[in-house]
Amino acid sequence: MTLSQTDGTRRWDDNAECWHRSFGERDPNRRDLLDPIILEVLGDIKGKQILDAGCGDGYLSRKLARRGASVTGVEISSKMLAFAAEEEKREPLAIEYHCASCSSLPFLSSSSFDATVTNNVIQDMDDYHGAFTEFSRLLKPGGIYLHIMNHPCFMTPVWGWVKDDQGKKLYRKVDHYFQRGPFLCPWGPSSGMQPTVYWHRTLADIVNRLISCGFVIKRIMEPEAPECWKTEHPGRMDSARIPDFLILVCEKMAGR
């Protein structure tokens, strides 16, 4: 099966209602694991210009705007963005939304943002080269690009838990790490989500492309499951064994 960006976008359109209803700010991965890191890294954002690139239904845009940031959200799925617009109408936060690909943002001015965030977005994109180039153009010198994705060392074209006869998880299998490109990624059976298109790249692919676009990597983070999950979400404690996510805190070099 040949998968394209059109396929990926269509699948997110098809999943938009389920995502808005069950994920976003309701998702423990975001609420408990990733959002606290995003807020800690960005620090005091009052009055800052922030680009939420691949904003989905706008849950993170709203969270940042409530803390005083001036937020621009970009999303390629029109149906996901419709939920963001609906929420903005319900609770006006002066968020500016655009339906566009993160790899082509000519309507946004160069050197106009203090920070850009991609919260599990780049793996859904074919043209990540173009996205990184645009983020570098749009950020002010010294601006922060916060890159969050499924960990490419543990999310590969062949992955999953190997279990014993009683169903106990023994270890995580990963294979075909160097097989770059798209594959269909299933979601959990209880999620209600249909498979989405996931583009696999190696860790070196990501890091080297960021460097070539004028970014310096300031921090690398592999968040562990919070202690509260032992009682609140015991089924999510896999991330106490291996990291589900990789976070790269990048700074745009002056003169780029």
N, C-alpha and C positions, 0 to 999 in steps of 0.2 A: 504494500500500500504506500503510495506517495502522498505525503502530507505537506500542506502549504500553510502560510500565514492565514489565508482565507479560511481554511479548515479550522485552524486554531481559534480565530475570531468567531466563527459560526458556533463552535462548541461552547464558547463563553456566553454568547447570546442565548443559546439553549439552556444554559445553567444559571442564567442571571437571577431568575426569581428564587430558585432554591438557595443560591449563594446569599442573596439579600436577606432571606428569611432565616437562614440557619447559621451563617458564618459572619464575616466582618467583625464587628465589635462583640459579637456573641461567641466568637471562636476562642477557646482557651489558649490556643497557640499564639494568637495575637494579643489577647487581653493580658495574659499572665506571663508570656515568654518574650514576645518581640516588642510590644508597645512600650513597656518600661525601659527597654534598651534604647529604642528610638528617642524617647523623651530625654533620657539621660545623656545621650550623645549630642543631641541638638541643644540642650541647655535652655537658657532663657531665650525664647523665640518671639517675645512681644515685639511687634513692629518689623519682624524679619519677613523677607520675601521667600516663600518656600514653594517648590514645585513637587507636587505629588504625582509622579510619572507612572501611569498605569494605575489610576486611582480606584478603578472598579466602581463600587456603589458609593464611594466617597467617605467611607467610615473614618479613615485616617485623616483625610482633609478636614472633616468636621472636628475631630479631636484636636488637631493643630490650631484650627481657627479659634476654637474656644479658649485657647491659651494665648491668644493675641496675635498670632501670625497672620500675614496676608498670604492666602493660599491660592495657587493655581493648580487645578487638577486636569490631567490629560488621560483619556481612556479611548481605546480603539473599539470596544464593544458598545454599540449604541444602546443596547438594552440594559447593560450595566449602568451606563451613564444616565439613562432615564431615571433610575432609582436615585442616583446622586442628585439630579435636578429636582426630583420630587421631595427629597429630604431638605434641600435648600429652600424650596418654597415653603415647606412646613416650618422650618427654623432658619430664617435668613441669617447667614454668617458672612456674606459678601465674598463667597468663594467663586472664583471664575473657572468655569468648566469648558473644556474643548474636546470634541470627538476627533481624535487623530492618533496616528502611530507615534510612539516615542522616538522613532528613528527619523522623523521628519517634522520639525516644529518651526517652520520659517516665520510663523506669525508671532513668535515670542522673540523679544529683543535680546541681543547678545549681552553678556555680563550683567544680567538683571536680577539674578537670584542669589540669595545667601546660602541656600541649601537645596539639594534635590534628594528625594527618597524614592527608591524602587523597592516596594515591599512584596517580594515574591512575584516579580513581574518578568525579569529578563529571561527566565526559563520558558516563558510563554511566547517568546519573540524569535523570529527568524533572524532579523537584522540587528543583532546586538552591537555590531561594529558601529552602525549608524547611530544607535542610541547613545553609546558612550561618547561619540564625537559631538552629538548635540548637547549632552549634559556639560561637556567641557566648554562648549561655546556659550552656553546660557549662564554658567556660574561666574560670579565675580572671582577675581584672584583671591586665593585663600578660602574660597567657598567649599562647603562640605558636600560630598556625594556619599550617601549612605546606601550601600548595596546589600540587599537581603535576598537570599535565595535558598532553595533546598540544597543541601550540601552535595556538591557534585561528586564527591568521593564515595558517597553512600547511596546516591540516587542515580543509577546507571540504567542503560537499556535492559539489563537483566538484574533484578533485585528482589528481595523479599526475605522473610524469616524462614529458616530451616527449623522444623519442629520435630519432636520425638513422637512416639506412638500415642502419648497422652495429650498431645497438642501443646506441650511446653516449648517455648521458643529457645532454641539452643544457640544460634548465632545468625547474624545477618549475612546473606550471600550478596555479592556484587560481582558483575562480570561485564565484559565488553566495554570497559572504561574508555578505551580509545575510539569507540564507535560513535563518532560525532553525528549529530543531526536529530530529527524529530522521531518521537515514538508516542504511542497512545499510553497515557498514564491513568490507571484506574484509581478511583477513590474508594473509600471504605463502603461496605455494603449498606451500612445504616445512614450514610451521608445524604442519599438522594441525588447525588451528583453523577452525571454521565462522565465517561473518560474525557480528559482534556489532552491537548497536544503539548508535549514537553520536549524542548530542545536541549539535548545534552551537549555540554562542552566540558573539557577538562579544567581543573583548577588553574593550570598554567595558561590555557587559552584566555580565561577571564582576567587573570592578573596581568599578563603581558599586554593585553589589549588596553586595559586601564592605564598602564604605564605609558604606552605609545600615545594615548590621548592626553597626556600631561597631568596625570594624577599621581600623587604620592600616597601610598597606603600607610595610614597612621596607626591603625589597630586592626587586628583580626580577632573575631569573637565567634565562639561555638557554644551557644547557650545550652545549659543543662536544664532538665526538668526541675521546676521549683518544688520546694519541700511540701507545699500545700497539696500538690497533685497526688501524693501518697494516699490521702484520704478522699480528696475531692474528685480526682480523675485517675484512679489507679490504672485504667486501661491505656493511659498515655505515658506510662513510665518507661516505655522503650527508649525515650530520649534521655534517660539517665544512664543508658548503656552506650549509645552512639548519638552524635549530634544530628538532628534532623535539618538544622539550618546552619548556614555560613553567613557571617556578617563582615563586610569589609567597610571600614571607615576611611574614606579617601578625601584628600585635599587637593584642590586645583592649584598647580604651581603658578607663581607669578610669571608673566611674560608669555603665557599660552592662551 
